[in-house]
Amino acid sequence: MSGWTKIAGRAVALAQANVDTDQLIPARFMSTTRNKGYGGFLLHDARQDDADHVLNRHKCVDILVTRRNFGGGSSREAAVYALVDFGVKAVFAPSFGDIFQSNAVNNGLLPAVLDTAEIELLIDLIGDKDVVAEVDLSVSRAVIGGHVVPFNLEPVWQQKLVNGWDDIDLTAQYNEQIAEFRAARLVAHPWAMPTS
């Protein structure tokens, strides 16, 4: 996965709360291999039932602004795959499912938390159209439809997004310290460490 610091593109509003992972990608599509891409399945049932759905009207979406509890529900990582494969690089919402947030960061998707008033302002500003937007991780700031939006980003998440790291990549940055700890632990407590 490649990392990113700045993105520029189009933002749309999905003015809906409680978009859970079952809605983001229905389970019946998860037997498809990832290399075929999950983007076509993103919010499949909602899009199929509504020809005027925001993602049917806007095929190029880089930034999604939505309401509370986005990505709640099951832990399916495929929900994040569907967003990423659709082209979404950042989601702004008042709250996210905990596991969804971790999965998002591990797959290069920014889950940025804004307060409810800020989200409602952006949803009103965007309306049914798409607007020019950009996100800069280096300063934790976005500009959406000309409106400047600062957001908080945990330093570890910023590091992972900028470098394109998942949890394993992040741990690998400490290989030298881990080896030193193992060597010291083996000397101090040889009975506690496997030697082969």
Backbone as JSON Lines, residues from 0, in Angstrom:
{"i":0,"aa":"M","n":[0.85,-1.17,0.0],"ca":[0.0,0.0,0.0],"c":[0.89,1.24,0.0]}
{"i":1,"aa":"S","n":[0.57,2.17,-0.84],"ca":[1.34,3.4,-0.86],"c":[0.73,4.41,0.11]}
{"i":2,"aa":"G","n":[1.57,5.22,0.68],"ca":[1.1,6.22,1.61],"c":[0.75,7.51,0.89]}
{"i":3,"aa":"W","n":[0.19,8.44,1.63],"ca":[-0.13,9.74,1.05],"c":[-0.08,10.81,2.13]}
{"i":4,"aa":"T","n":[0.21,12.01,1.71],"ca":[0.21,13.15,2.62],"c":[-0.88,14.14,2.26]}
{"i":5,"aa":"K","n":[-1.06,14.35,0.95],"ca":[-2.09,15.28,0.49],"c":[-2.92,14.61,-0.59]}
{"i":6,"aa":"I","n":[-4.19,14.89,-0.57],"ca":[-5.05,14.47,-1.67],"c":[-5.9,15.67,-2.08]}
{"i":7,"aa":"A","n":[-6.24,15.7,-3.34],"ca":[-7.14,16.72,-3.86],"c":[-8.14,16.01,-4.75]}
{"i":8,"aa":"G","n":[-9.38,16.37,-4.64],"ca":[-10.39,15.7,-5.45],"c":[-11.76,16.26,-5.2]}
{"i":9,"aa":"R","n":[-12.76,15.38,-5.22],"ca":[-14.15,15.77,-5.08],"c":[-14.73,15.19,-3.79]}
{"i":10,"aa":"A","n":[-15.51,15.99,-3.1],"ca":[-16.19,15.55,-1.89],"c":[-17.69,15.52,-2.14]}
{"i":11,"aa":"V","n":[-18.36,14.49,-1.6],"ca":[-19.82,14.41,-1.65],"c":[-20.32,14.13,-0.25]}
{"i":12,"aa":"A","n":[-21.61,14.42,-0.06],"ca":[-22.23,14.21,1.25],"c":[-23.16,13.01,1.19]}
{"i":13,"aa":"L","n":[-22.98,12.09,2.11],"ca":[-23.91,10.98,2.33],"c":[-24.61,11.32,3.64]}
{"i":14,"aa":"A","n":[-25.74,12.01,3.54],"ca":[-26.42,12.55,4.73],"c":[-27.22,11.47,5.43]}
{"i":15,"aa":"Q","n":[-26.51,10.52,6.01],"ca":[-27.15,9.37,6.64],"c":[-26.32,8.97,7.86]}
{"i":16,"aa":"A","n":[-27.01,8.63,8.95],"ca":[-26.32,8.1,10.14],"c":[-26.4,6.59,10.13]}
{"i":17,"aa":"N","n":[-25.54,5.97,10.92],"ca":[-25.56,4.51,11.14],"c":[-25.39,3.71,9.85]}
{"i":18,"aa":"V","n":[-24.48,4.12,9.02],"ca":[-24.14,3.32,7.84],"c":[-23.18,2.24,8.32]}
{"i":19,"aa":"D","n":[-23.7,1.03,8.51],"ca":[-22.86,-0.02,9.09],"c":[-22.13,-0.81,8.0]}
{"i":20,"aa":"T","n":[-21.26,-1.7,8.45],"ca":[-20.43,-2.44,7.51],"c":[-21.26,-3.4,6.65]}
{"i":21,"aa":"D","n":[-22.39,-3.86,7.17],"ca":[-23.27,-4.72,6.36],"c":[-23.83,-3.95,5.17]}
{"i":22,"aa":"Q","n":[-24.1,-2.65,5.38],"ca":[-24.58,-1.82,4.28],"c":[-23.44,-1.47,3.33]}
{"i":23,"aa":"L","n":[-22.27,-1.2,3.91],"ca":[-21.15,-0.79,3.06],"c":[-20.79,-1.87,2.05]}
{"i":24,"aa":"I","n":[-20.8,-3.14,2.5],"ca":[-20.63,-4.24,1.55],"c":[-21.42,-5.44,2.08]}
{"i":25,"aa":"P","n":[-22.53,-5.78,1.42],"ca":[-23.3,-6.94,1.84],"c":[-22.45,-8.22,1.79]}
{"i":26,"aa":"A","n":[-22.66,-9.1,2.77],"ca":[-21.82,-10.29,2.93],"c":[-21.77,-11.16,1.68]}
{"i":27,"aa":"R","n":[-22.84,-11.19,0.9],"ca":[-22.86,-12.11,-0.25],"c":[-21.8,-11.77,-1.3]}
{"i":28,"aa":"F","n":[-21.23,-10.57,-1.24],"ca":[-20.2,-10.19,-2.21],"c":[-18.79,-10.48,-1.71]}
{"i":29,"aa":"M","n":[-18.67,-10.91,-0.47],"ca":[-17.34,-11.08,0.11],"c":[-16.63,-12.35,-0.33]}
{"i":30,"aa":"S","n":[-17.29,-13.21,-1.11],"ca":[-16.6,-14.4,-1.62],"c":[-15.81,-14.05,-2.89]}
{"i":31,"aa":"T","n":[-16.03,-12.85,-3.4],"ca":[-15.25,-12.38,-4.55],"c":[-13.83,-12.08,-4.1]}
{"i":32,"aa":"T","n":[-12.86,-12.42,-4.92],"ca":[-11.48,-12.15,-4.53],"c":[-11.21,-10.65,-4.56]}
{"i":33,"aa":"R","n":[-10.36,-10.22,-3.66],"ca":[-10.07,-8.79,-3.53],"c":[-9.44,-8.22,-4.79]}
{"i":34,"aa":"N","n":[-8.65,-9.01,-5.5],"ca":[-7.98,-8.44,-6.68],"c":[-8.94,-8.06,-7.79]}
{"i":35,"aa":"K","n":[-10.2,-8.5,-7.7],"ca":[-11.21,-8.07,-8.67],"c":[-11.81,-6.72,-8.28]}
{"i":36,"aa":"G","n":[-11.54,-6.29,-7.05],"ca":[-12.02,-4.99,-6.58],"c":[-13.41,-5.08,-5.98]}
{"i":37,"aa":"Y","n":[-13.59,-4.39,-4.85],"ca":[-14.88,-4.39,-4.15],"c":[-15.66,-3.09,-4.38]}
{"i":38,"aa":"G","n":[-15.08,-2.15,-5.13],"ca":[-15.71,-0.86,-5.29],"c":[-17.11,-0.91,-5.88]}
{"i":39,"aa":"G","n":[-17.35,-1.85,-6.77],"ca":[-18.67,-1.97,-7.38],"c":[-19.75,-2.42,-6.41]}
{"i":40,"aa":"F","n":[-19.32,-2.97,-5.27],"ca":[-20.27,-3.47,-4.27],"c":[-20.56,-2.45,-3.17]}
{"i":41,"aa":"L","n":[-19.85,-1.32,-3.18],"ca":[-20.02,-0.33,-2.12],"c":[-21.47,0.13,-2.04]}
{"i":42,"aa":"L","n":[-22.07,-0.01,-0.89],"ca":[-23.47,0.39,-0.64],"c":[-24.39,-0.17,-1.72]}
{"i":43,"aa":"H","n":[-24.11,-1.38,-2.13],"ca":[-24.79,-2.01,-3.27],"c":[-26.3,-1.95,-3.15]}
{"i":44,"aa":"D","n":[-26.84,-2.4,-2.02],"ca":[-28.3,-2.51,-1.91],"c":[-28.97,-1.14,-1.92]}
{"i":45,"aa":"A","n":[-28.37,-0.18,-1.24],"ca":[-28.94,1.18,-1.24],"c":[-28.88,1.79,-2.63]}
{"i":46,"aa":"R","n":[-27.77,1.55,-3.33],"ca":[-27.63,2.09,-4.69],"c":[-28.57,1.41,-5.67]}
{"i":47,"aa":"Q","n":[-28.78,0.11,-5.47],"ca":[-29.66,-0.63,-6.37],"c":[-31.11,-0.18,-6.2]}
{"i":48,"aa":"D","n":[-31.48,0.15,-4.98],"ca":[-32.86,0.55,-4.69],"c":[-33.14,2.02,-4.98]}
{"i":49,"aa":"D","n":[-32.1,2.8,-5.24],"ca":[-32.28,4.25,-5.42],"c":[-31.37,4.75,-6.55]}
{"i":50,"aa":"A","n":[-31.94,4.91,-7.71],"ca":[-31.15,5.37,-8.87],"c":[-30.54,6.74,-8.62]}
{"i":51,"aa":"D","n":[-31.15,7.52,-7.71],"ca":[-30.66,8.86,-7.41],"c":[-29.71,8.87,-6.2]}
{"i":52,"aa":"H","n":[-29.27,7.7,-5.77],"ca":[-28.34,7.62,-4.62],"c":[-27.08,8.45,-4.94]}
{"i":53,"aa":"V","n":[-26.53,9.07,-3.92],"ca":[-25.39,9.97,-4.12],"c":[-24.23,9.28,-4.85]}
{"i":54,"aa":"L","n":[-24.0,7.99,-4.6],"ca":[-22.89,7.31,-5.28],"c":[-23.27,6.84,-6.68]}
{"i":55,"aa":"N","n":[-24.54,6.9,-7.03],"ca":[-24.92,6.67,-8.43],"c":[-24.79,7.96,-9.23]}
{"i":56,"aa":"R","n":[-24.98,9.09,-8.57],"ca":[-24.88,10.38,-9.25],"c":[-23.44,10.85,-9.38]}
{"i":57,"aa":"H","n":[-22.6,10.43,-8.43],"ca":[-21.2,10.89,-8.42],"c":[-20.29,9.67,-8.47]}
{"i":58,"aa":"K","n":[-19.73,9.39,-9.59],"ca":[-18.88,8.2,-9.77],"c":[-17.45,8.44,-9.29]}
{"i":59,"aa":"C","n":[-17.06,9.71,-9.14],"ca":[-15.71,10.04,-8.7],"c":[-15.81,10.71,-7.33]}
{"i":60,"aa":"V","n":[-15.55,9.94,-6.3],"ca":[-15.66,10.43,-4.92],"c":[-14.34,10.16,-4.21]}
{"i":61,"aa":"D","n":[-13.68,11.21,-3.81],"ca":[-12.42,11.05,-3.07],"c":[-12.65,11.22,-1.57]}
{"i":62,"aa":"I","n":[-13.62,12.07,-1.22],"ca":[-13.87,12.4,0.18],"c":[-15.37,12.3,0.43]}
{"i":63,"aa":"L","n":[-15.71,11.57,1.48],"ca":[-17.11,11.37,1.82],"c":[-17.38,12.05,3.16]}
{"i":64,"aa":"V","n":[-18.44,12.85,3.22],"ca":[-18.86,13.5,4.46],"c":[-20.18,12.87,4.86]}
{"i":65,"aa":"T","n":[-20.24,12.33,6.07],"ca":[-21.42,11.59,6.46],"c":[-21.71,11.79,7.95]}
{"i":66,"aa":"R","n":[-22.78,11.16,8.4],"ca":[-23.21,11.39,9.78],"c":[-22.66,10.33,10.73]}
{"i":67,"aa":"R","n":[-23.13,10.34,11.97],"ca":[-22.55,9.57,13.08],"c":[-22.61,8.06,12.87]}
{"i":68,"aa":"N","n":[-21.71,7.38,13.56],"ca":[-21.61,5.92,13.6],"c":[-21.4,5.32,12.23]}
{"i":69,"aa":"F","n":[-20.49,5.89,11.48],"ca":[-20.17,5.33,10.17],"c":[-19.27,4.11,10.38]}
{"i":70,"aa":"G","n":[-19.6,3.01,9.73],"ca":[-18.78,1.8,9.82],"c":[-18.99,1.0,11.09]}
{"i":71,"aa":"G","n":[-20.11,1.23,11.78],"ca":[-20.42,0.4,12.95],"c":[-20.82,-1.0,12.48]}
{"i":72,"aa":"G","n":[-21.09,-1.84,13.46],"ca":[-21.55,-3.19,13.13],"c":[-20.42,-4.2,13.11]}
{"i":73,"aa":"S","n":[-20.45,-5.1,12.18],"ca":[-19.48,-6.21,12.15],"c":[-18.08,-5.68,11.84]}
{"i":74,"aa":"S","n":[-17.11,-6.55,12.05],"ca":[-15.71,-6.15,11.89],"c":[-15.2,-6.35,10.47]}
{"i":75,"aa":"R","n":[-16.07,-6.55,9.51],"ca":[-15.6,-6.91,8.17],"c":[-14.73,-5.82,7.54]}
{"i":76,"aa":"E","n":[-13.49,-6.2,7.31],"ca":[-12.53,-5.29,6.69],"c":[-12.92,-4.98,5.25]}
{"i":77,"aa":"A","n":[-13.72,-5.87,4.65],"ca":[-14.15,-5.67,3.26],"c":[-14.93,-4.36,3.1]}
{"i":78,"aa":"A","n":[-15.51,-3.85,4.17],"ca":[-16.21,-2.57,4.09],"c":[-15.23,-1.46,3.72]}
{"i":79,"aa":"V","n":[-14.05,-1.52,4.32],"ca":[-13.02,-0.53,3.98],"c":[-12.51,-0.77,2.56]}
{"i":80,"aa":"Y","n":[-12.31,-2.05,2.21],"ca":[-11.87,-2.36,0.84],"c":[-12.83,-1.74,-0.18]}
{"i":81,"aa":"A","n":[-14.14,-1.85,0.07],"ca":[-15.13,-1.34,-0.88],"c":[-14.98,0.17,-1.05]}
{"i":82,"aa":"L","n":[-14.78,0.88,0.06],"ca":[-14.58,2.34,-0.03],"c":[-13.3,2.67,-0.8]}
{"i":83,"aa":"V","n":[-12.21,2.01,-0.43],"ca":[-10.91,2.28,-1.06],"c":[-10.97,1.93,-2.54]}
{"i":84,"aa":"D","n":[-11.56,0.79,-2.87],"ca":[-11.63,0.37,-4.28],"c":[-12.56,1.27,-5.09]}
{"i":85,"aa":"F","n":[-13.52,1.9,-4.44],"ca":[-14.4,2.87,-5.12],"c":[-13.64,4.16,-5.43]}
{"i":86,"aa":"G","n":[-12.57,4.42,-4.64],"ca":[-11.77,5.62,-4.84],"c":[-11.78,6.58,-3.67]}
{"i":87,"aa":"V","n":[-12.52,6.24,-2.61],"ca":[-12.61,7.12,-1.44],"c":[-11.3,7.04,-0.66]}
{"i":88,"aa":"K","n":[-10.75,8.21,-0.31],"ca":[-9.49,8.26,0.43],"c":[-9.66,8.83,1.84]}
{"i":89,"aa":"A","n":[-10.81,9.48,2.08],"ca":[-11.06,10.05,3.41],"c":[-12.56,10.09,3.67]}
{"i":90,"aa":"V","n":[-12.93,9.79,4.9],"ca":[-14.33,9.9,5.32],"c":[-14.35,10.82,6.54]}
{"i":91,"aa":"F","n":[-15.23,11.81,6.52],"ca":[-15.41,12.72,7.65],"c":[-16.78,12.44,8.26]}
{"i":92,"aa":"A","n":[-16.8,12.19,9.57],"ca":[-18.04,11.88,10.28],"c":[-17.87,12.25,11.75]}
{"i":93,"aa":"P","n":[-18.98,12.38,12.49],"ca":[-18.87,12.66,13.94],"c":[-18.35,11.46,14.73]}
{"i":94,"aa":"S","n":[-18.58,10.25,14.23],"ca":[-18.08,9.07,14.93],"c":[-18.04,7.89,13.97]}
{"i":95,"aa":"F","n":[-17.18,6.92,14.34],"ca":[-16.98,5.73,13.52],"c":[-17.04,4.49,14.41]}
{"i":96,"aa":"G","n":[-17.31,3.35,13.8],"ca":[-17.13,2.09,14.49],"c":[-15.65,1.92,14.81]}
{"i":97,"aa":"D","n":[-15.34,1.45,16.03],"ca":[-13.94,1.35,16.45],"c":[-13.1,0.48,15.51]}
{"i":98,"aa":"I","n":[-13.61,-0.7,15.2],"ca":[-12.84,-1.62,14.35],"c":[-12.73,-1.05,12.94]}
{"i":99,"aa":"F","n":[-13.8,-0.42,12.48],"ca":[-13.76,0.19,11.16],"c":[-12.64,1.21,11.08]}
{"i":100,"aa":"Q","n":[-12.5,2.05,12.12],"ca":[-11.45,3.07,12.12],"c":[-10.07,2.44,11.99]}
{"i":101,"aa":"S","n":[-9.82,1.39,12.75],"ca":[-8.51,0.73,12.68],"c":[-8.29,0.12,11.3]}
{"i":102,"aa":"N","n":[-9.31,-0.56,10.8],"ca":[-9.2,-1.15,9.46],"c":[-8.95,-0.07,8.41]}
{"i":103,"aa":"A","n":[-9.62,1.08,8.57],"ca":[-9.47,2.17,7.61],"c":[-8.01,2.63,7.55]}
{"i":104,"aa":"V","n":[-7.45,2.92,8.71],"ca":[-6.07,3.41,8.75],"c":[-5.11,2.36,8.2]}
{"i":105,"aa":"N","n":[-5.35,1.1,8.51],"ca":[-4.47,0.03,8.01],"c":[-4.57,-0.17,6.5]}
{"i":106,"aa":"N","n":[-5.58,0.43,5.88],"ca":[-5.74,0.3,4.43],"c":[-5.67,1.65,3.71]}
{"i":107,"aa":"G","n":[-5.09,2.65,4.39],"ca":[-4.83,3.94,3.75],"c":[-6.0,4.89,3.66]}
{"i":108,"aa":"L","n":[-7.09,4.58,4.37],"ca":[-8.28,5.43,4.35],"c":[-8.33,6.27,5.63]}
{"i":109,"aa":"L","n":[-8.43,7.59,5.49],"ca":[-8.5,8.47,6.64],"c":[-9.92,8.51,7.2]}
{"i":110,"aa":"P","n":[-10.12,8.11,8.48],"ca":[-11.41,8.31,9.14],"c":[-11.3,9.52,10.07]}
{"i":111,"aa":"A","n":[-11.71,10.68,9.59],"ca":[-11.52,11.92,10.35],"c":[-12.8,12.26,11.12]}
{"i":112,"aa":"V","n":[-12.63,12.48,12.42],"ca":[-13.76,12.81,13.28],"c":[-13.91,14.33,13.38]}
{"i":113,"aa":"L","n":[-15.11,14.8,13.09],"ca":[-15.46,16.21,13.29],"c":[-16.68,16.26,14.18]}
{"i":114,"aa":"D","n":[-16.89,17.41,14.85],"ca":[-18.1,17.48,15.68],"c":[-19.34,17.56,14.79]}
{"i":115,"aa":"T","n":[-20.46,17.23,15.38],"ca":[-21.71,17.13,14.63],"c":[-22.06,18.43,13.93]}
{"i":116,"aa":"A","n":[-21.86,19.56,14.6],"ca":[-22.2,20.85,13.99],"c":[-21.37,21.1,12.73]}
{"i":117,"aa":"E","n":[-20.08,20.73,12.78],"ca":[-19.22,20.91,11.62],"c":[-19.66,20.01,10.46]}
{"i":118,"aa":"I","n":[-20.01,18.78,10.78],"ca":[-20.49,17.85,9.75],"c":[-21.78,18.38,9.12]}
{"i":119,"aa":"E","n":[-22.71,18.85,9.93],"ca":[-23.97,19.37,9.37],"c":[-23.73,20.58,8.5]}
{"i":120,"aa":"L","n":[-22.78,21.43,8.9],"ca":[-22.43,22.58,8.06],"c":[-21.91,22.11,6.7]}
{"i":121,"aa":"L","n":[-21.03,21.11,6.71],"ca":[-20.46,20.6,5.46],"c":[-21.53,19.93,4.6]}
{"i":122,"aa":"I","n":[-22.42,19.16,5.22],"ca":[-23.49,18.5,4.46],"c":[-24.37,19.55,3.8]}
{"i":123,"aa":"D","n":[-24.69,20.63,4.51],"ca":[-25.49,21.71,3.92],"c":[-24.72,22.39,2.79]}
{"i":124,"aa":"L","n":[-23.43,22.62,3.01],"ca":[-22.6,23.29,2.01],"c":[-22.49,22.47,0.73]}
{"i":125,"aa":"I","n":[-22.31,21.16,0.87],"ca":[-22.15,20.29,-0.3],"c":[-23.5,20.06,-0.98]}
{"i":126,"aa":"G","n":[-24.52,19.81,-0.19],"ca":[-25.84,19.54,-0.77],"c":[-25.82,18.32,-1.66]}
{"i":127,"aa":"D","n":[-26.47,18.4,-2.8],"ca":[-26.55,17.27,-3.74],"c":[-25.42,17.26,-4.76]}
{"i":128,"aa":"K","n":[-24.6,18.28,-4.74],"ca":[-23.53,18.36,-5.74],"c":[-22.24,17.76,-5.18]}
{"i":129,"aa":"D","n":[-21.18,17.81,-5.95],"ca":[-19.87,17.5,-5.4],"c":[-19.07,18.79,-5.38]}
{"i":130,"aa":"V","n":[-18.12,18.87,-4.5],"ca":[-17.33,20.1,-4.35],"c":[-15.84,19.75,-4.36]}
{"i":131,"aa":"V","n":[-15.05,20.72,-4.74],"ca":[-13.6,20.55,-4.71],"c":[-13.16,20.45,-3.26]}
{"i":132,"aa":"A","n":[-12.24,19.53,-3.0],"ca":[-11.77,19.33,-1.64],"c":[-10.32,18.87,-1.64]}
{"i":133,"aa":"E","n":[-9.65,19.13,-0.55],"ca":[-8.29,18.62,-0.38],"c":[-8.07,18.32,1.09]}
{"i":134,"aa":"V","n":[-7.19,17.37,1.33],"ca":[-6.85,16.96,2.69],"c":[-5.33,16.95,2.8]}
{"i":135,"aa":"D","n":[-4.82,17.52,3.88],"ca":[-3.38,17.55,4.12],"c":[-3.11,16.93,5.48]}
{"i":136,"aa":"L","n":[-2.56,15.73,5.47],"ca":[-2.29,15.03,6.73],"c":[-1.18,15.71,7.53]}
{"i":137,"aa":"S","n":[-0.27,16.4,6.84],"ca":[0.88,16.98,7.55],"c":[0.46,18.06,8.53]}
{"i":138,"aa":"V","n":[-0.68,18.7,8.26],"ca":[-1.17,19.75,9.16],"c":[-2.56,19.41,9.71]}
{"i":139,"aa":"S","n":[-3.04,18.18,9.45],"ca":[-4.37,17.72,9.91],"c":[-5.44,18.75,9.57]}
{"i":140,"aa":"R","n":[-5.54,19.04,8.29],"ca":[-6.49,20.05,7.85],"c":[-7.05,19.67,6.5]}
{"i":141,"aa":"A","n":[-8.34,19.97,6.31],"ca":[-8.98,19.77,5.01],"c":[-9.62,21.09,4.59]}
{"i":142,"aa":"V","n":[-9.79,21.23,3.31],"ca":[-10.57,22.34,2.76],"c":[-11.63,21.69,1.88]}
{"i":143,"aa":"I","n":[-12.87,21.83,2.3],"ca":[-13.99,21.17,1.6],"c":[-14.95,22.26,1.14]}
{"i":144,"aa":"G","n":[-15.07,22.4,-0.18],"ca":[-15.94,23.44,-0.73],"c":[-15.55,24.83,-0.26]}
{"i":145,"aa":"G","n":[-14.26,25.05,-0.05],"ca":[-13.76,26.35,0.39],"c":[-13.79,26.54,1.9]}
{"i":146,"aa":"H","n":[-14.38,25.6,2.62],"ca":[-14.47,25.69,4.08],"c":[-13.29,24.94,4.71]}
{"i":147,"aa":"V","n":[-12.54,25.63,5.55],"ca":[-11.37,25.04,6.19],"c":[-11.81,24.21,7.39]}
{"i":148,"aa":"V","n":[-11.31,22.96,7.42],"ca":[-11.73,22.02,8.45],"c":[-10.51,21.39,9.11]}
{"i":149,"aa":"P","n":[-10.12,21.88,10.29],"ca":[-9.06,21.17,11.01],"c":[-9.61,19.92,11.68]}
{"i":150,"aa":"F","n":[-8.8,18.89,11.78],"ca":[-9.23,17.66,12.45],"c":[-8.08,17.1,13.26]}
{"i":151,"aa":"N","n":[-8.41,16.31,14.26],"ca":[-7.39,15.66,15.07],"c":[-7.03,14.31,14.44]}
{"i":152,"aa":"L","n":[-5.74,14.0,14.5],"ca":[-5.27,12.74,13.96],"c":[-4.19,12.2,14.89]}
{"i":153,"aa":"E","n":[-4.4,11.01,15.4],"ca":[-3.41,10.41,16.29],"c":[-2.08,10.31,15.54]}
{"i":154,"aa":"P","n":[-0.96,10.65,16.22],"ca":[0.35,10.61,15.54],"c":[0.66,9.26,14.9]}
{"i":155,"aa":"V","n":[0.31,8.17,15.55],"ca":[0.59,6.85,14.97],"c":[-0.23,6.64,13.69]}
{"i":156,"aa":"W","n":[-1.47,7.09,13.71],"ca":[-2.3,6.95,12.5],"c":[-1.75,7.82,11.37]}
{"i":157,"aa":"Q","n":[-1.3,9.02,11.71],"ca":[-0.7,9.89,10.7],"c":[0.53,9.2,10.09]}
{"i":158,"aa":"Q","n":[1.36,8.61,10.95],"ca":[2.56,7.92,10.49],"c":[2.19,6.76,9.56]}
{"i":159,"aa":"K","n":[1.17,6.0,9.93],"ca":[0.76,4.86,9.11],"c":[0.2,5.32,7.76]}
{"i":160,"aa":"L","n":[-0.64,6.34,7.76],"ca":[-1.24,6.82,6.5],"c":[-0.17,7.42,5.58]}
{"i":161,"aa":"V","n":[0.72,8.23,6.14],"ca":[1.74,8.89,5.32],"c":[2.7,7.86,4.71]}
{"i":162,"aa":"N","n":[3.04,6.84,5.49],"ca":[4.01,5.85,5.01],"c":[3.38,4.64,4.32]}
{"i":163,"aa":"G","n":[2.05,4.53,4.39],"ca":[1.39,3.36,3.8],"c":[1.64,2.09,4.6]}
{"i":164,"aa":"W","n":[1.72,2.24,5.9],"ca":[2.02,1.1,6.77],"c":[0.74,0.53,7.38]}
{"i":165,"aa":"D","n":[0.71,-0.8,7.54],"ca":[-0.29,-1.43,8.39],"c":[0.37,-1.76,9.73]}
{"i":166,"aa":"D","n":[-0.3,-2.53,10.58],"ca":[0.26,-2.81,11.91],"c":[1.58,-3.57,11.82]}
{"i":167,"aa":"I","n":[1.68,-4.49,10.86],"ca":[2.92,-5.27,10.72],"c":[4.06,-4.35,10.28]}
{"i":168,"aa":"D","n":[3.79,-3.49,9.31],"ca":[4.83,-2.55,8.86],"c":[5.29,-1.65,10.01]}
{"i":169,"aa":"L","n":[4.33,-1.21,10.82],"ca":[4.67,-0.34,11.96],"c":[5.55,-1.1,12.95]}
{"i":170,"aa":"T","n":[5.18,-2.33,13.26],"ca":[5.98,-3.14,14.2],"c":[7.38,-3.38,13.64]}
{"i":171,"aa":"A","n":[7.47,-3.6,12.33],"ca":[8.77,-3.87,11.71],"c":[9.74,-2.69,11.86]}
{"i":172,"aa":"Q","n":[9.23,-1.5,12.12],"ca":[10.11,-0.34,12.33],"c":[10.9,-0.47,13.63]}
{"i":173,"aa":"Y","n":[10.48,-1.39,14.49],"ca":[11.14,-1.59,15.79],"c":[11.89,-2.92,15.85]}
{"i":174,"aa":"N","n":[12.22,-3.5,14.72],"ca":[12.9,-4.81,14.7],"c":[14.19,-4.81,15.52]}
{"i":175,"aa":"E","n":[14.95,-3.73,15.41],"ca":[16.23,-3.68,16.13],"c":[16.0,-3.68,17.64]}
{"i":176,"aa":"Q","n":[15.06,-2.88,18.11],"ca":[14.76,-2.84,19.55],"c":[14.16,-4.16,20.03]}
{"i":177,"aa":"I","n":[13.35,-4.79,19.2],"ca":[12.76,-6.08,19.57],"c":[13.87,-7.13,19.7]}
{"i":178,"aa":"A","n":[14.82,-7.13,18.78],"ca":[15.94,-8.09,18.84],"c":[16.78,-7.84,20.09]}
{"i":179,"aa":"E","n":[17.03,-6.57,20.41],"ca":[17.8,-6.25,21.62],"c":[17.06,-6.72,22.87]}
{"i":180,"aa":"F","n":[15.76,-6.51,22.92],"ca":[14.97,-6.95,24.07],"c":[15.03,-8.46,24.2]}
{"i":181,"aa":"R","n":[14.85,-9.17,23.08],"ca":[14.87,-10.64,23.12],"c":[16.23,-11.13,23.61]}
{"i":182,"aa":"A","n":[17.31,-10.52,23.16],"ca":[18.65,-10.95,23.57],"c":[18.84,-10.72,25.07]}
{"i":183,"aa":"A","n":[18.43,-9.55,25.56],"ca":[18.56,-9.25,26.99],"c":[17.68,-10.16,27.83]}
{"i":184,"aa":"R","n":[16.49,-10.42,27.35],"ca":[15.55,-11.29,28.07],"c":[16.09,-12.72,28.12]}
{"i":185,"aa":"L","n":[16.71,-13.16,27.05],"ca":[17.27,-14.51,27.01],"c":[18.38,-14.67,28.04]}
{"i":186,"aa":"V","n":[19.18,-13.62,28.23],"ca":[20.26,-13.66,29.22],"c":[19.67,-13.64,30.63]}
{"i":187,"aa":"A","n":[18.68,-12.77,30.86],"ca":[18.12,-12.6,32.21],"c":[17.19,-13.74,32.6]}
{"i":188,"aa":"H","n":[16.45,-14.28,31.66],"ca":[15.44,-15.31,31.95],"c":[15.51,-16.4,30.89]}
{"i":189,"aa":"P","n":[16.59,-17.15,30.84],"ca":[16.76,-18.12,29.74],"c":[15.66,-19.19,29.71]}
{"i":190,"aa":"W","n":[15.07,-19.5,30.86],"ca":[14.02,-20.51,30.91],"c":[12.69,-20.03,30.29]}
{"i":191,"aa":"A","n":[12.55,-18.72,30.14],"ca":[11.29,-18.15,29.66],"c":[11.24,-17.94,28.16]}
{"i":192,"aa":"M","n":[12.37,-18.1,27.47],"ca":[12.42,-17.8,26.04],"c":[12.77,-19.06,25.25]}
{"i":193,"aa":"P","n":[12.03,-19.37,24.22],"ca":[12.41,-20.51,23.36],"c":[13.73,-20.17,22.66]}
{"i":194,"aa":"T","n":[14.59,-21.15,22.53],"ca":[15.9,-20.92,21.92],"c":[15.94,-21.3,20.45]}
{"i":195,"aa":"S","n":[14.9,-21.95,19.95],"ca":[14.93,-22.32,18.53],"c":[13.77,-21.71,17.8]}
